[in-house]
Amino acid sequence: MMDFLKNLFGMGPAVDYAALVKGGAQIVDVRSEGEYRSGHIKGSVNYPLDRLPQLAAKLNKDQPVITCCASGMRSGSAKSWLTANGFVEVHNGGGWTSLQSKLN
């Protein structure tokens, strides 16, 4: 159970997010549009969590996906939804500011 929770919230083994992005990973910011406008990771897309089911078709299921939000909670939910809907490799990047620092 603990491993499941750690993986759900991005606390599993260390992930090299910069390498994933260099390899073509898609960054999906699941915060609201207003939150996204106030600051976001360059190159990310804004698919608010409540609209993710309608917008996910725009993503490539064969490329890694990194989800992010304000703290890691919504991005954890997004990771679960994407994984349950056929996305092969999904990582919870947690809070967008923390993820941004891992990409530099």
Residue, then its C-alpha position, 0 to 999 in steps of 0.5 A: m500500500m505504501d509503495f502505491l501511495k509513493n508512486l501515486f504522489g511521485m515519491g518513488p524512485a528518483v526520476d531524471y525529469a530533464a532527461l525525460v523532457k529532452g527525450g520528448a516528454q510532455i509536461v501537462d499542468v493540471r492547474s486552473e487556467g488562472e493559476y497557469r497564467s500566473g506562471h508555468i513551465k515553458g513548453s507545458v500545456n494547460y489541461p485543467l484536471d476537470r477538463l483532462p478527460q476531454l483534452a487528453a486526446k491531444l497527448n501522444k500516448d506513446q511519449p512520456v507524460i509529466t504531470c504537475c500542479a501547485s502541490g502534487m495532489r492534482s497531478g497525482s490524480a491526473k497521473s492515475w487517470l492517464t495511466a488508467n486510460g492507456f498512457v504508457e509512461v506517466h510521472n507525477g512531477g509534483g508542484w510546478t515550481s519544484l519541477q521547473s527547478k529539476l529541469n534546469 
